[in-house]
Amino acid sequence: MSERAERLREARVKAGYRFASDAANALGIVASTYRAHENGQNEFELSEAEVYGRKFNVDPLWLLTGTDRRIPTGSALGSTMTEIDVPNARIGAKVIGQGEKIPVFGQAVGGVDGEFIMNGNVLYEVMAPPILSDISGAYAVSVSGDSMYPRYEDGEVCFVDPSRRVRKGDYVIAQIRLEEGGALLAYVKKFVRHNSSELVLEQFNPHKELRFEANTVHSVHYIALAGNA
């Protein structure tokens, strides 16, 4: 782990976020993106450091370089230090709703491919992450099993934006009705394609493609981010 990544982890823990995914949810970013910064897989730059600094109440420059921009007040060394505040807003920034809750659907035990019955029963409600707080119809699902590990872990919560267009390579929740009058089954998978004849999804464990006839597909919704709720 790089020193920059270690400082980010230290700041996150001191800010009260036990898990990296908790911090990612609070930041409104994809958990895997944040984890890649914290474990040193990908370096983060000033723009990301400023976002992390505001959320974790640390100096972005310290995150990047380890340099503390605090300046001494008074004449003696060791006197009280005053931290230089980093701007916490930008002109034209949209103020989104706070305190909005969205439902979490799912069940304790999933099927062979991690599917679960989407019967409208709400497990519980969670605070909507910032990127979904003004999206009509936003919801979340609880992952069952490890069919999509390491992308998603058992029990992890996926936050869904039903209004966003889905593209190849996106992660989605697809609702499928295999039998007429039967229950809707929900699958958290990677999107491959959807045309007039079929929907094709990719699964990781075991690795395979799932194919569904187009007339069985009820909906395919985009997963905006995931983490521990």
C-alpha positions in Angstrom: 0.0 0.0 0.0 1.4 3.4 -1.0 1.8 6.2 1.6 -1.0 8.2 -0.2 -3.4 5.2 0.1 -2.4 4.7 3.7 -3.2 8.3 4.6 -6.6 8.0 2.9 -7.4 4.9 4.9 -6.3 6.6 8.1 -8.5 9.6 7.3 -11.5 7.4 6.6 -11.1 5.5 9.9 -10.7 8.7 11.9 -13.8 10.2 10.3 -15.8 7.3 11.7 -16.3 5.1 8.6 -15.5 1.5 9.7 -15.6 0.1 6.2 -14.4 1.5 2.8 -17.8 0.8 1.4 -19.5 2.9 4.0 -17.3 5.8 3.0 -18.0 5.2 -0.6 -21.8 5.3 0.0 -21.4 8.6 2.0 -19.4 10.1 -0.9 -21.8 8.9 -3.5 -19.3 7.0 -5.5 -18.9 3.4 -6.6 -17.4 1.3 -3.9 -14.8 -0.4 -6.1 -13.5 3.0 -7.3 -12.9 4.1 -3.7 -11.4 0.8 -2.7 -8.9 1.1 -5.6 -7.8 4.4 -4.2 -7.5 3.2 -0.7 -5.6 0.0 -1.4 -3.2 1.7 -3.8 -4.4 0.0 -6.9 -5.2 3.3 -8.6 -3.7 6.7 -7.6 -6.1 9.6 -6.9 -5.4 13.2 -7.9 -6.2 16.6 -6.5 -9.9 16.6 -7.6 -10.6 13.4 -5.7 -8.4 14.5 -2.8 -10.6 17.6 -2.4 -13.7 15.4 -2.3 -12.2 13.0 0.3 -10.8 15.9 2.3 -14.1 17.6 2.7 -15.8 14.4 3.7 -13.1 13.2 6.1 -12.2 16.7 7.4 -8.6 16.6 6.4 -6.4 18.7 4.2 -6.4 17.4 0.6 -2.7 18.4 0.3 -2.0 16.1 3.2 -3.8 13.2 1.5 -1.6 13.7 -1.6 1.8 14.6 -0.1 1.7 14.2 3.6 2.3 18.0 4.0 0.1 19.7 6.6 -1.0 23.3 5.5 -1.7 24.3 9.0 0.0 27.6 10.0 1.1 28.6 13.6 -0.6 31.5 15.4 1.5 33.4 17.9 5.2 33.8 18.2 6.3 30.6 19.9 6.8 27.3 18.3 4.4 24.7 19.6 1.6 27.3 19.9 -1.9 26.6 18.7 -2.2 25.7 15.0 -5.0 27.0 12.8 -6.0 24.9 9.8 -6.5 26.5 6.5 -10.1 25.8 5.4 -10.6 24.2 2.1 -13.6 25.5 0.1 -16.6 23.2 0.6 -18.9 24.4 -2.1 -18.8 25.5 -5.8 -20.8 28.0 -7.7 -23.8 26.4 -9.3 -23.7 23.2 -7.2 -27.1 21.6 -7.0 -28.5 21.1 -3.5 -30.0 17.7 -3.4 -32.5 16.3 -1.0 -31.2 15.1 2.4 -33.0 12.7 4.6 -34.6 10.8 1.7 -35.0 7.1 2.3 -35.3 4.3 -0.3 -36.5 0.7 0.1 -34.2 -2.3 0.2 -35.6 -5.5 -1.4 -34.2 -9.0 -1.2 -34.4 -12.2 0.8 -32.1 -14.1 3.2 -31.3 -17.0 0.9 -31.0 -16.7 -2.9 -31.4 -19.3 -5.6 -28.7 -21.2 -7.5 -27.6 -18.1 -9.5 -28.2 -15.7 -6.6 -31.7 -14.8 -7.8 -34.4 -13.8 -5.4 -38.2 -13.3 -5.6 -39.0 -9.6 -6.2 -42.4 -9.6 -4.5 -42.5 -6.0 -3.2 -41.6 -6.9 0.4 -39.3 -4.3 1.8 -36.5 -5.7 4.0 -35.8 -2.2 5.5 -35.1 1.3 4.4 -31.8 3.2 4.0 -30.7 6.7 3.4 -30.4 7.4 -0.3 -26.9 8.2 -1.4 -26.5 11.7 -2.8 -26.5 10.6 -6.5 -29.9 8.9 -6.0 -31.6 11.3 -3.6 -33.4 13.1 -6.4 -34.1 10.1 -8.6 -37.7 9.1 -8.8 -38.2 5.4 -8.1 -34.7 4.8 -6.8 -34.4 1.6 -4.7 -31.9 -0.9 -3.4 -31.4 -4.6 -3.3 -29.5 -6.9 -0.9 -27.2 -9.3 -2.7 -27.8 -13.0 -2.0 -24.8 -15.4 -2.3 -21.4 -15.0 -4.0 -22.3 -15.4 -7.6 -20.9 -11.9 -8.4 -17.9 -12.0 -6.1 -15.5 -10.1 -6.0 -17.7 -7.3 -7.5 -20.4 -7.8 -4.9 -20.4 -9.7 -1.7 -23.1 -11.6 0.0 -25.3 -9.1 2.0 -23.9 -6.1 0.2 -26.5 -3.5 -0.8 -26.8 -2.3 -4.4 -28.3 1.1 -5.0 -30.4 1.3 -8.2 -31.1 4.1 -10.6 -34.1 2.9 -12.8 -33.9 6.0 -15.0 -30.4 5.6 -16.4 -29.8 3.9 -19.7 -28.0 0.6 -19.4 -24.9 -0.1 -21.6 -22.7 -3.1 -22.2 -20.4 -3.7 -19.2 -22.8 -2.0 -16.7 -23.9 -3.9 -13.6 -27.6 -4.3 -13.4 -30.6 -5.8 -11.6 -32.8 -7.6 -14.1 -36.3 -8.7 -13.2 -37.5 -11.8 -15.0 -40.8 -13.6 -15.1 -40.1 -17.1 -16.3 -43.7 -18.3 -16.2 -46.9 -16.5 -17.0 -48.4 -15.4 -13.7 -45.3 -16.5 -11.9 -43.2 -14.5 -9.5 -40.7 -11.9 -10.6 -37.1 -13.1 -10.1 -34.4 -10.5 -9.6 -30.8 -11.1 -10.8 -27.8 -8.9 -9.9 -25.4 -9.4 -12.9 -23.2 -7.8 -15.5 -25.1 -6.6 -18.6 -24.0 -8.0 -22.0 -26.8 -7.2 -24.4 -30.6 -6.9 -24.7 -32.4 -7.1 -28.0 -35.7 -8.2 -29.4 -35.0 -11.8 -28.9 -33.1 -12.1 -25.7 -31.4 -10.6 -22.6 -27.8 -11.8 -21.9 -26.2 -11.4 -18.5 -22.8 -12.4 -17.2 -22.1 -14.1 -13.9 -18.8 -14.5 -12.1 -19.2 -17.6 -9.8 -19.4 -19.9 -11.5 -18.5 -17.9 -14.6 -21.2 -18.2 -17.2 -23.7 -16.3 -19.3 -27.4 -16.3 -18.4 -29.9 -16.0 -21.3 -33.5 -15.0 -21.0 -36.1 -14.8 -23.8 -37.0 -11.1 -24.4 -40.7 -11.7 -23.5 -39.8 -12.8 -20.0 -37.9 -9.6 -19.2 -39.8 -7.2 -16.9 -37.0 -4.6 -16.4 -33.3 -4.1 -16.5 -32.1 -1.3 -14.1 -28.6 0.3 -13.6 -26.7 -0.3 -10.4 -25.2 3.1 -9.5 -23.1 2.0 -6.5 -23.0 -0.6 -3.7 -21.8 -1.0 -0.2 -22.8 -1.8 3.4 -25.9 0.0 4.4 
